[in-house]
């Protein structure tokens, strides 16, 4: 027997969270002005070092209602990425990983006066250790945050079923609007929660969400006729949590 459709607020048909990683300068310079023009609130997963480099811009983003969220202190990933070889998840244990989470939260609280309630796994990877000693740090994220956002996934989230500590996201870097509209249509058809992930924002290049794509998403999402709830990962994640409690 099919389950009842998930009850989004105000009769909305689906939900969308636009998320961006790493607190890159182009997010301040190019993404936030577009988002503010359409009054669309997004989630920015930051590490403290990059946050401090453009602190005035991130304070303005906070004041505009955007979510400033946790992306760890040092962005540890698998050492299979050469850039992470000296900070490899394979060399972490759970205690060290928990310090990454709590120290980043403390730094964001100190710099911006907000307490992050969502987290994005660097490189989308959720483990520490190697071989028989590998452990998931998803339980740590569930302990400290309402939502843990994964990366490089293949679909939207089913709000009635998804594990909020492993919420999936689709990579919007380099994605033309036609591709994103396919994701949007799929989410609307299923009543799902679509999360997009981006890095740089501009006209093209590696790990760049196109400005034209971002602007088109905003135009579509704010049109009441489309029945889309667009909001931060925290706002939508907290709503899902309450509905399921």
N, C-alpha and C positions, 0 to 999 in steps of 0.2 A: 504494500500500500504506500503511495507517495506521501511524503511528509508535507505539512502545511508550509506555504511560502514564508520566508523570514519576514518579520514585520519591521520594515524600515520606517523611520519617522515621517510623518506628514504625507504618507502615501507614496514616498519615493520608491522607485523600482530597483535601484542598485546604488552602490556607493563607490567613490573614487578617492584615493589619497595619492597626491603627487609628492614623491620623496626624492631627496638629493643627498648625496654622500660627500663627506670630507671637508665641508666648509671651504670650497674652492672660491677664489676671488670672483670668477665669472658668475657665480650664484648671486653675490651681492650686486654686481654691476649690471647683469643682464636678466637674470631670472626674476629677482624680487620686483623690479619695476614692472614687468609684465604681470606678475601675479597681483600686485597692488592695483594695477589699472582695472583689473576685473574683480577685485575684492575676493580673490581665491586664496585660501589659507593652505600653506604647504608645510611639510615636515623636513627639517634639515638635520641630518645626522652628522655631528661635529666631533672632531678631536680638539682638545684644548689648545694645542700649538697653533693650528690654523685659525681657530677662533680668535686668539689674541692678536693675530696679524691684521685683522680687519674688525676690531672690536666695536668701533662706532657703527659700522654697517650692520653688525649682528645685533647690536642693541636696538637699532631702528627696526630690524626685522622682527625682533621680539615685540616691540611696541606696536607693530602693525598686526599682531595676532598670529604670526607664524610660530610653529612649534620648533623649539631648539631641543634636540634629542641626543642621545648618547651613542657614540661610535667608537668607544674605548679611548685610552690614552695614546697608545703607540701603534694602533692598527695592525695587530698581529695576524698573519696569514700563514699558510703552509710555506715551508722553505722551498717547495718546488717553484715558487716565484723567487727569482733571484733577489728582487728588492726586499724580500722578507727573510732571507737566509739567516740574518743575524738576529731576527726576532720571530723565530718560527714557532707556530703552534705545536709542532712536534716536540719542542723543548719546554712547553708549558705544562703545569699541573693545574688542578682546579683552584687551589689557593691563589696562585699567581694570577689566574684569569679573573677570579673574583676581585682582586685588587685593581685590575684594569677597569672593571665596571665601576666600582665604588669610587676610585680616585678620579675617574672622568666625571662622574656625577658631582663630586665635591668641587671640582674645578669649574664646572658649568654653573653651579650654585654661586661660587665666589665671583665669577666674572659677570654673570647676567642676572643673578638673583632668582633663577627658576630651577626647579627640580625635575630632571628628565623622567618621564614615565614610559618611554619607549626606547628601544635599542635596535641598531642594525648590525648584524654580524659582518665584520670586515671580510671581504671577498666572499661573503655568503657562507663561510665555513663555520661549523658548529662544534668542532672537536678540539681536544688537547691530547698530547701524547702520541704514541705510535705503537703499532703491532698489538700485542695482547694487552698493553697498557692504555690503549686509546679509551678516552671517556668523552661523553657528550657534556658540553656545558650549557645545554638548553635548560636543565633544571635551575641553574644559577640565574639565567635570564628570567625564567618564570618567577623566581623568588623576588627579583628586584624591579621588574617592569611589568606593565600591563600587556605590552606587545613586544615581541622580538621579530624583527623583519629579516627574512632570508633574502636571497638574491639569485638572479639568473634562472628563474623558474619558468614554468610553461603555461600557467593558467591563473585565473583569479582565485580568491578565497571563497569557500562556501561558509557564510557566516554562521550557519547552524551547526557546523561540524568542525571547522578548522581549529587547529591548535594555535592559539594566539601567541604562544612563545615561539612558533615557527611559521609566522604568516608569510605567504609567498608573494613574490613581486616579479614583475616583468621589466626587462631591460629596455628603457626608452632611448638610450644613447644611439644616435645615428638612425633612429626609427622614423620613417616617413609617416605623415598623418594617416595615410591609408592603412598602414599596419596597425597603428594605435586604434583607429576606428574599428578594426576587426576585434580587438580586445574589448573595446567598450561595448560593442554589440553583443559579444558573447556574455559579458557580465550582466548586461540588462536582461538578456533572454533567460539567464539563470537566477537573477536576483542576487548576484554576487557582489563581493567587495574587491575591486581592482586596485592594486597598488602598483604604481610605476616607480622605477628607480632611474635616476640620472646622476651625472657627475658634472662635467663642464656644461655650460650653456652658451651656444653661439651659432655660427653659420656652418660649421662642419669640422671634421677632424676626429682624432681618436677620443673615445669616451665623451662625446659631445651630444647633448640633447639639442636639437635644432630649435632656434627661437621660433621659427614659423610653426613647428609642431606644438610647442608649448602654448603659443597664442591660440592656435586652433582648438586645442583641448579646452582651454579656459572658456572660449566663446561657446563651445558646445555644452560644457558642464554647467554653466550658469543659466542656460536657457530653460525656464521652468517646463517647457513642453517636453523636454527630454527625460524628466523625472529622475535626474541624477543628483545624489547628495555628494557634494565634493567638500572634503574637510580633512583635517590632519589625521595622522595615524592614531594619535592619542584620543581624539574626540570619537572617531569611529570605533576604535578598539574598545574604549570604555563603554560605549553604547552596546556593543555586542556582548561584552562581559555582563552588563546589567541585565540584558534580555535573557541571557542563559542562566543567570543565577537563581 
